[in-house]
Amino acid sequence: MKHPVSLLCTALWLCGLSSFSQAADVPPGTALAPKQELVRHIKDEPASLDPAKAVGLPEIQVIRDLFEGLVNQDEKGGLVPGVATKWQTNDNRIWTFTLRDDARWSDGSPVTAQDFVYSWQRLVDPKTLSPFAWFAALAGINNAQQIIDGKAQPATLGVTAVDAHTLRVQLDKPLPWFANLTASFAFYPVQKANVESGKEWTRAGALVGNGAWVLQDRVVNEKLVLIPNTNYWDNAKTVLKKVTFIPINQESSATKRYLAGDIDITESFPKNMYQKLLKEIPGQVYTPPQLGTYYYAFNTQKGPTADARVRLALSMTIDRRIMAEKVLGTGEKPAWHFTPDVTAGFTPEASPFEQQSQEELNAQAKTLLQAAGYGPQRPLKLTLLYNTSENHQKIAIAIASMWKKNLGVDVKLQNQEWKTYIDSRNTGNFDVIRASWVGDYNEPSTFLSLLTSTHTGNISRFSDPAYDKIMKQAAMEPTAEARNADYNAAEKIITEKAPIAPIYQYTNGRLIKPWVKGYPINNAEDVAYSRTMYIIKH
């Protein structure tokens, strides 16, 4: 967890910071630009602007501006009030959130505790088909898993509106970092009347949010234009007058537009341009560590990768050092574990992959593949699927080359646009698929829970009773040391059974114009609300 306030309190965790706001903090005497308009790059057209239907970063970046949860994050990832001004618990099991009186929807109506009850019940309702319903179960909200499984009604979820401004949440187990989880977009409120107004409720002119911004205009695959929500409780401190998100899935195209002055912040840049950009635009290139892992998921249910020996051989022959240092070369670290090194509460044990030379790993992998029945007379044939992106393509070409050279594997590379790729991923229509995970909160379970058998984010369809047992046990441990031991045991299973192959740990590589201020570059989860930003005179 990030900045674990829970460790500072014993019998009662009471956080009330209502005098603080997570808005633009402009130093006295700063000369602001007369035109306060920001253009942000996102990597793809958002699949949905419904918080319950979001699946990836393209939509999450926009949703964070349109909606607001109980708590927000500051520039370093610490918790600050959102709709809630304070939150308290005696036992880490029953949590009470006090909502601010001045929280308003963009149509001017009040945001109430009942809005959160409705939204969280909707999240877990099987009819919603939310790809993030699992998050409520992970958080341990009473009856969440039973509702998701269709064994209980949404109304039985452990969330209650005590009154208009008091929300009570009951968990099925103590969870010291529960408040941290409520910063996730999955727990954002939606307005019932808006959702029930029709299928097009998220379009410009119809969407009612409670965030600092409203959706003014949207042209699919071209732009999403946001303007300040005049009913937002802290609108007086919003400096920007317009924010435009531009979806571009080619890093080189986004970088060209940045250099041409069309974009103020990019989501990324081509790795092969790193040194060139450092020379040409020093002070505008950023690569801090991010709470994220880039990995390949293997289909554990069908095809050749259903054999654990095949998966392990493929994972072993990925030269992670070469991938991080040569193929990428912008500060990334090899991923010897699924959980990134920067994750709070995780002290990783050395992986056997890390302790052996690549030559030793390749030799073992060849033996494994032969035992699985593959060799020169019967080469392994695979399709490697990735969503359209120059970086994904470059990585896929490099790894396919490693597999061909060391194991004789014939790899067919296949790229798909984001929405098609998501459909292939959800239906299990792949052998090996590119994936990544950026933590929803800063604690190892945000990564390791993905591979539990009931998790809807379990792309590989991995099912291992021992793994599930370890993760359940970790959630009940009384000490951080015991949890860390469990998390390392889970990582060992991932290494040995290889449902996924972690490749590298993310850096938060992006380009930011020198006149853009207020971007939280040191937030490891890359939570960047547009309301904190402003443009100085230039």
Stockholm file with secondary structure:
# STOCKHOLM 1.0

chainA/1-538         MKHPVSLLCTALWLCGLSSFSQAADVPPGTALAPKQELVRHIKDEPASLDPAKAVGLPEIQVIRDLFEGLVNQDEKGGLVPGVATKWQTNDNRIWTFTLRDDARWSDGSPVTAQDFVYSWQRLVDPKTLSPFAWFAALAGINNAQQIIDGKAQPATLGVTAVDAHTLRVQLDKPLPWFANLTASFAFYPVQKANVESGKEWTRAGALVGNGAWVLQDRVVNEKLVLIPNTNYWDNAKTVLKKVTFIPINQESSATKRYLAGDIDITESFPKNMYQKLLKEIPGQVYTPPQLGTYYYAFNTQKGPTADARVRLALSMTIDRRIMAEKVLGTGEKPAWHFTPDVTAGFTPEASPFEQQSQEELNAQAKTLLQAAGYGPQRPLKLTLLYNTSENHQKIAIAIASMWKKNLGVDVKLQNQEWKTYIDSRNTGNFDVIRASWVGDYNEPSTFLSLLTSTHTGNISRFSDPAYDKIMKQAAMEPTAEARNADYNAAEKIITEKAPIAPIYQYTNGRLIKPWVKGYPINNAEDVAYSRTMYIIKH
#=GR chainA/1-538 SS CCSCGGGGCSSCEEEECTTCCCSCCCCTTCCBCSCCEEEEEESSCCSCSCTTTCCSHHHHHHHHHHCCCSEEECTTSCEEESSEEEEEESSSSEEEEEECTTCBCTTSCBCCHHHHHHHHHHHHCGGGCCTTTHHHHHTTBTTHHHHHTTSSCGGGSSEEEEETTEEEEEBSSCCTTHHHHTTSGGGCCCCHHHHTTCTTTTSTTTCCCCSSEEEEEEETTTEEEEEECTTSTTGGGCCCSEEEEEECCCHHHHHHHHHTTSCSBCSCCCGGGHHHHHHHSTTSEECCEEEEEEEEEECSSSSGGGSHHHHHHHHHTSCHHHIIIIIICSSCEECSSSSCTTCTTCCCCCCHHHHSCHHHHHHHHHHHHHHTTCBTTBCCEEEEEEESCHHHHHHHHHHHHHHHHHHCCEEEEEEECHHHHHHHHHHTCCSEEEEEEECSSSSTHHHHGGGSTTCTTCTTCCCCHHHHHHHHHHHHCSSHHHHHHHHHHHHHHHHHHCSEEEEEEEECCEEBCTTEECCCTTCTTCCCCGGGCEEBCC
#=GC SS_cons         CCSCGGGGCSSCEEEECTTCCCSCCCCTTCCBCSCCEEEEEESSCCSCSCTTTCCSHHHHHHHHHHCCCSEEECTTSCEEESSEEEEEESSSSEEEEEECTTCBCTTSCBCCHHHHHHHHHHHHCGGGCCTTTHHHHHTTBTTHHHHHTTSSCGGGSSEEEEETTEEEEEBSSCCTTHHHHTTSGGGCCCCHHHHTTCTTTTSTTTCCCCSSEEEEEEETTTEEEEEECTTSTTGGGCCCSEEEEEECCCHHHHHHHHHTTSCSBCSCCCGGGHHHHHHHSTTSEECCEEEEEEEEEECSSSSGGGSHHHHHHHHHTSCHHHIIIIIICSSCEECSSSSCTTCTTCCCCCCHHHHSCHHHHHHHHHHHHHHTTCBTTBCCEEEEEEESCHHHHHHHHHHHHHHHHHHCCEEEEEEECHHHHHHHHHHTCCSEEEEEEECSSSSTHHHHGGGSTTCTTCTTCCCCHHHHHHHHHHHHCSSHHHHHHHHHHHHHHHHHHCSEEEEEEEECCEEBCTTEECCCTTCTTCCCCGGGCEEBCC
//
